[in-house]
């Protein structure tokens, strides 16, 4: 996967250092360099950008101005943002904007590559799980897009950076975290019963203080989730 990226930085030395890091990374393609938020915002309106590498302390304007433009226009999808700055005092505010990482300048190659790896992984997860329309989803498994009907999903199991999707007839291994997968499933129909398991509530046959049973398979139930499970099943039944 290759991400189209832009640099927004008014320090020529630091901009050149970031440019070198980008040019040496196989997953990045630089399509623009800007010294002001105004220039960058104009470019973003007419070009597809996957990632903004943003100096937050610009001399002419605040780098947050770019992020605010997406809040003011909810129909626009904000690219991934990696903030770079010699000043770490804005880190907390930056993460409130859901930036994917915050790099203190001068960023080392190792630290920069870690931020890009995180971005690429998240982009792949979004690509692999999409198009939920209420009845089915499309997921990418073994390099193929597959249509999965919601009512056929029995449970989802964590496998490190992957999840295993168990349906009535097959199982699929998908690049995703449990949290990302959980966020895409219809609320009220699925419940995370354990750090490693999400179940389709309509498939649950019985449960006790330690397990949930689906078609004779016992799945672990966290002690803190038992009450939530009971309440969720009451809603499903009624």
C-alpha atoms as one frame of an Amber mdcrd trajectory, in Angstrom:
protein
   0.000   0.000   0.000   1.273   3.470  -0.951   0.009   6.615   0.788  -0.082
   9.983  -0.959   1.326  12.497   1.494   2.073  16.200   1.830   4.424  18.162
   4.098   3.294  21.372   5.799   6.344  23.016   7.376   7.776  26.538   7.045
  11.247  25.584   8.293  13.288  24.770   5.179  15.858  22.668   7.052  13.265
  20.567   8.839  11.191  20.284   5.672  14.196  18.894   3.820  14.868  16.390
   6.634  11.248  15.153   6.452  11.452  15.003   2.666  14.459  12.676   2.897
  12.610  10.378   5.317   9.630  10.242   2.950  11.757   9.544  -0.120  13.415
   6.645   1.688  10.125   5.032   2.696   8.549   2.561   0.223   4.980   3.203
   1.428   4.992   6.962   0.865   4.574   9.127  -2.223   5.109  12.873  -1.743
   2.669  14.952  -3.809   3.038  18.378  -2.204   5.144  20.653   0.021   3.685
  23.746   1.701   4.818  26.456   4.088   1.396  27.772   5.154  -1.926  26.289
   6.218  -3.717  28.357   3.547  -1.695  26.785   0.735  -2.197  23.300   2.115
  -5.969  23.745   2.578  -6.339  24.906  -1.020  -4.436  21.845  -2.280  -6.432
  19.462  -0.080  -9.711  20.629  -1.622  -8.808  19.334  -5.076  -6.335  16.499
  -4.481  -6.514  13.056  -2.888  -4.200  13.052   0.134  -3.870  10.080   2.488
  -1.447  11.594   4.990  -0.474  15.085   6.169   2.875  15.490   7.929   2.163
  18.695   9.773   4.326  21.151  11.706   1.874  22.578  14.215   3.828  25.794
  14.996   3.756  27.631  11.687   4.970  31.236  11.707   2.084  32.604   9.623
  -0.753  30.497  11.028  -1.483  27.679  13.453  -1.278  24.182  11.977  -4.486
  23.341  13.825  -6.232  25.572  11.282  -5.998  22.698   8.782  -7.559  20.244
  11.213 -10.295  22.722  12.155 -11.306  22.973   8.496 -12.407  19.329   8.590
 -14.410  19.858  11.770 -16.147  22.814  10.114 -16.926  20.653   7.052 -18.077
  17.223   8.326 -18.739  16.040   4.759 -14.981  16.072   4.150 -12.875  13.105
   5.254  -9.727  14.156   7.056  -6.545  12.382   5.940  -4.272  10.730   8.470
  -2.205  13.349  10.283   1.244  13.003  11.822   2.143  16.132  13.773   5.797
  17.153  13.983   7.172  19.827  16.292  10.135  20.763  18.477   7.562  21.763
  21.110   5.665  18.875  22.721   3.239  21.132  24.620   0.611  20.740  21.890
   0.645  16.935  21.953  -2.460  16.553  24.128  -4.459  18.974  21.975  -3.250
  17.225  18.810  -4.512  13.833  19.971  -7.913  15.401  20.671  -8.049  15.850
  16.888  -7.374  12.105  16.501  -3.987  12.567  14.854  -2.311   9.207  14.391
   1.038  10.221  15.908   3.071  13.131  17.276   6.786  13.288  16.466   9.201
  15.471  18.368  11.735  17.112  16.053  14.249  16.163  14.953  12.538  12.831
  14.298  14.819   9.834  13.923  14.388   7.458  11.013  13.320   4.712  13.437
  10.654   6.870  15.094   9.402   8.182  11.741   9.109   4.668  10.325   7.180
   3.531  13.401   4.629   6.297  12.815   4.289   5.361   9.142   3.897   1.659
   9.977   1.076   2.543  12.363  -0.589   4.637   9.652  -0.273   1.970   6.958
  -1.660  -0.714   9.276  -4.688   1.409  10.125  -5.283   2.181   6.441  -5.143
  -1.526   5.578  -7.620  -2.371   8.322 -10.083   0.200   6.994  -9.645  -1.171
   3.488 -10.267  -4.731   4.654 -13.514  -3.969   6.462 -16.031  -1.784   4.666
 -19.397  -1.361   2.970 -21.721  -2.351   5.793 -25.283  -1.775   4.554 -27.322
  -3.353   7.354 -27.494  -6.852   5.847 -23.920  -7.687   4.891 -20.331  -6.500
   4.965 -17.399  -6.937   2.602 -14.129  -8.078   4.134 -10.764  -8.851   2.570
  -9.400 -12.298   3.392  -6.604 -14.084   1.498  -6.398 -11.101  -0.891 -10.047
 -11.467  -1.931 -13.087  -9.361  -1.103 -15.794 -11.527   0.422 -19.436 -10.774
   1.105 -20.505 -11.812   4.607 -24.122 -11.656   5.732 -24.484 -10.232   9.225
 -26.949 -12.907  10.349 -24.423 -15.634   9.457 -21.693 -14.329  11.774 -21.400
 -16.393  14.962 -18.424 -14.804  16.673 -15.148 -12.950  16.130 -11.897 -14.047
  17.741  -8.684 -12.020  18.236  -5.486 -13.261  16.551  -2.840 -10.611  17.239
  -3.003  -8.047  14.409  -5.736 -10.163  12.802  -9.205 -11.350  13.713 -10.881
 -14.650  12.894 -14.455 -14.318  11.713 -16.566 -17.420  12.341 -19.733 -17.791
  10.252 -22.306 -20.561   9.878 -20.270 -22.305   7.197 -16.739 -20.899   7.094
 -14.113 -18.909   8.946 -12.061 -15.987   7.603  -8.838 -14.402   8.838  -8.851
 -10.619   8.392  -6.236  -7.950   9.069  -7.898  -5.882  11.806  -7.853  -5.203
  15.515 -10.790  -6.257  17.675 -11.571  -2.619  18.452 -11.693  -1.625  14.782
 -13.890  -4.600  13.910 -16.181  -4.024  16.894 -16.727  -0.394  15.898 -18.005
  -1.443  12.470 -20.535  -4.016  13.660 -24.179  -3.024  14.250 -24.695  -1.884
  17.828 -27.108  -3.945  19.900 -26.591  -7.110  17.872 -22.971  -7.884  18.775
 -21.251  -7.725  22.151 -17.652  -8.047  23.229 -17.793 -10.648  25.994 -14.028
 -10.947  26.524 -10.901  -9.137  25.349 -10.544 -11.787  22.642 -14.170 -12.491
  21.679 -17.179 -10.697  20.180 -20.417 -12.665  19.792 -23.574 -12.350  17.748
 -26.186 -12.123  20.506 -28.770 -13.925  18.381 -26.468 -16.961  18.229 -26.028
 -17.312  21.998 -27.756 -20.473  23.244 -26.822 -20.364  26.925 -24.308 -18.847
  29.330 -23.089 -19.085  32.900 -20.667 -17.069  35.013 -17.637 -18.123  32.960
 -18.759 -19.124  29.470 -21.031 -18.298  26.557 -22.152 -21.239  24.449 -22.806
 -21.067  20.701 -23.548 -24.334  18.917 -21.764 -26.412  21.594 -18.678 -24.185
  21.482 -17.862 -22.567  24.819 -16.333 -19.092  24.659 -14.842 -17.346  27.705
 -16.969 -14.680  29.405 -15.264 -11.916  31.370 -16.664 -11.463  34.849 -17.238
  -7.754  34.207 -19.279  -8.490  31.054 -21.853 -10.873  32.549 -24.356  -8.176
  33.556 -23.956  -6.414  30.221 -24.546  -9.699  28.412 -27.673 -10.431  30.426
 -29.107  -6.999  29.694 -28.252  -7.204  25.993 -29.877 -10.628  25.641 -33.027
  -9.353  27.344 -33.297  -6.652  24.687 -32.748  -9.155  21.859 -35.363 -11.568
  23.192 -37.947  -8.859  23.855
